[in-house]
Each structure stands twice: as C-alpha cells, then as structure tokens.
Amino acid sequence: MTALIALVRKDLILFLSDRRRLLVSLVMPILIGAFFGYLTGGAGDKGTIDVALVMQDSSDVAAKIEAGLRADPSLHLASMTLPEAEAAVSKGKQGVAIVIPAGFGDAAGEALFGVADKPQVRLLYDPSQKAVLAMVKGMLTQQVMQVVSSEMFGGRRGAELADRGLRELDKRPDADAKALRDLLGSVKNYHVSLQDNGKAESAGLSMPFSTNDEPMKAGPAAEGYNGYAHSFAGMAVQFILFMGIDMGIGVLLAKRSGVWNRLLAAPVSLTTVLLARAASTALIAFGLMCAVFVVAVLGFGVHVASVAGFVCVVFAFAAMTAGFGLLIAAWGKTPEAARGISMVATLLMVMAGGAWMPSFMFPPWMQHVSLAMPTRWAVDGLDAVTWRGFGMEVAGPATLALLGFAVMFAALAMWKFRQEDQ
C-alpha cells in the first residue's frame, strides 16, 4: 500500500508541475465551453437574428412593414444599401438581407386579390444559414400580410387601389373577373363605411392564431436548457480524455527510456504499478471535472440539480478515463503512433458522443449508434444532473455504463500487459 500511495503521489506531483498540461486540461475546456455555451444560447437567453434591410420603397406600406419588423424582438435590423447588403451577406457578416423594391406598397395591394402580378421581395442569404432564411421568411410574411391587408381595407390608399383594380377587371370579360369585381366592390364599400365611422385604423387581416411557447422541463429541478451546462460538460470530457491520452503515452515513453523496466525490477508488482497509474489518472480527471464545473456554477449560472448524481457520473467518467489511458499504454507500439491514433479515436468519440453539439440534434440512426460511445453516456449524464434537473434515476444508468467501459478498457489493458510480461 505504501508503494501504491508513493506512485500515485509521484504522478500527481508531476502533473501539477507541468503547467502546459494543466493549462490544456483545465483552462482550455473552460474557455471553449464558455464560447460554445454562449453560441448555443447561454443560460436560456433569447438571441436575436441579425438581418440587413434594404428599403427601396418610400411608401407608407413599406414604412409600416419596416416598423413591424423592427418591433419584432427576434430580429435585429441594420439598414443598408443594396451593395452593402450584398457584400455583408456574401462575406457572412449578415445571414439574410431583405430588399423591399420600389413600388412594393402599391403593387402588393393590387396583388392581394389577384388583380395584378405579385411584386418580388429579394431575400439574399448566406447558404450556410438556410434555417435563418426560413425564420425570416415567416416573420416577413406576417408583417406584409397585416400591413397590406390593413391598407387595402382601411388605409388611405385602399379606396384608390380598389378603384384601380376595378378598372383593370373591367377589361377582362371572364367569369373570374366578375367574381373579383364583386369582391373588390364589397371591399370598397367596406372601406367607405370604416372611413365614415372613423375605424379605418382597425381594419385589415391579422394572424388567425397566436402561440404559447412552453419549454418542457423533464426533471423536477429542471431550469430549462442551459447551453453553458452542456458545453462545459462536452469540453471537459474532451480535454480530460486528452489528459488520459498523455498518461498512457507517459507509460510508453517510460518503456522507451528504460524507466519502466527499472520500476518493475523493484519490489513492486505489475498490478500495483498499473493500479497506481490508473488511480492517479482517475484522481486528476475527477479533480479537473469538478474544477471546471465550479467555474461553470459560479461564473455562468450552471445549476447542479443533484450533487450525488453529479459525483457518481464524474467518478465513473474518471474511472473510464483511467481505463482508456491504460488501454493506450498497453496497445500502443510507439508514443508517436499511439498519440496519433488515440487522438483520432478520441475526437471521433467526442464528436459522435454529443460533446460538441447535443445528441438530440443528431439524426435518429446516429443517436442509436452514439450509445456505443462512452462519451455519450458521460455528456448525457452530466446534462441530466444539471439543466435537465434529474437525479440518480438518470445518473445511475449513465454511471453504470461508464463503469462498464472502465472495466472493459482496464481488463483489455491488463491482459495485454500480462501477455508482454510473460
């Protein structure tokens, strides 16, 4: 036992004395986690969509459409000229640009009932932001429908546009023109009635429904999605695994230098040496994860719903990291080759395990495949005990899965080491 404690203490001192390794393992996940957490919505804050607006129409209708778009809390409009908007979108500085053409107000009013051709609004968009384009289209459609219909039914130009439409329909002898003529005649009469009664401002079509957005909170202590909680979990998992790789590479370097053989020549068993390496790696991983989440809680509003569940998941992940490091040490041929292969394997596990983006955003088939990754269980377990608000009922399965991976990695490593020792 004394030899085991001495070996663990030696590994801890070496790790803490290496400032570069400590920086990569502790500071980098905090910085990158904060960055990705901010990009994915932070602590539940609603973001806005940056949109460029090019107004080539000076009509009242266009002005009201602009006012409606600016009043939408989901949009942040920047007025630009057409060349400025084209340059901004092409360089990725703006996701979408709305171009309201000259004469749009009158043309949209005439086109509302199919009397004239529909005017076109140009939407310039960044090809990488098609989802933003769809959202902007919906908001623009709502504003145009409300403003144009209001103008047709009660605006100052409504009666004039109705008269113009009736004159155009008089030139068409077909049955459809007669039906439209009757409709526009009724609209004109309605418009006159509203003007006489002073109710013109209340006219117009509006959206026939409203929405009540209700975020579903799974656990009893859930506070809603927190981008920081997930990003800190994902980045900590990634960089702690990198630390595990370094621990495994350290064994390979010791073998190359002859230190490993001298260590085994001492009155210390192979099991004790490997157990000490695993214990020190697990202690460092556990400490790093706890330190990262202390910063997340104090500096970024992350809430740990279940301390017991958190400790269990972190402990199991630390054990899995130790087993992963031993696996690299056992099966690696040279430090250089082992580092390259293990880095690729780690990045694949991190990517497919939902550390970079939440696994619920994956296609269904990939969500099933990712369950074979220990990183998926680690990130989901940490998500469960933080923003999802669950306790041991969800942390338990994640803990058992991670411990299963830890045992499997350690067993394979021990088998390989014993084969080489014979």
Disulfide bonds with the S-S distance in Angstrom:
none
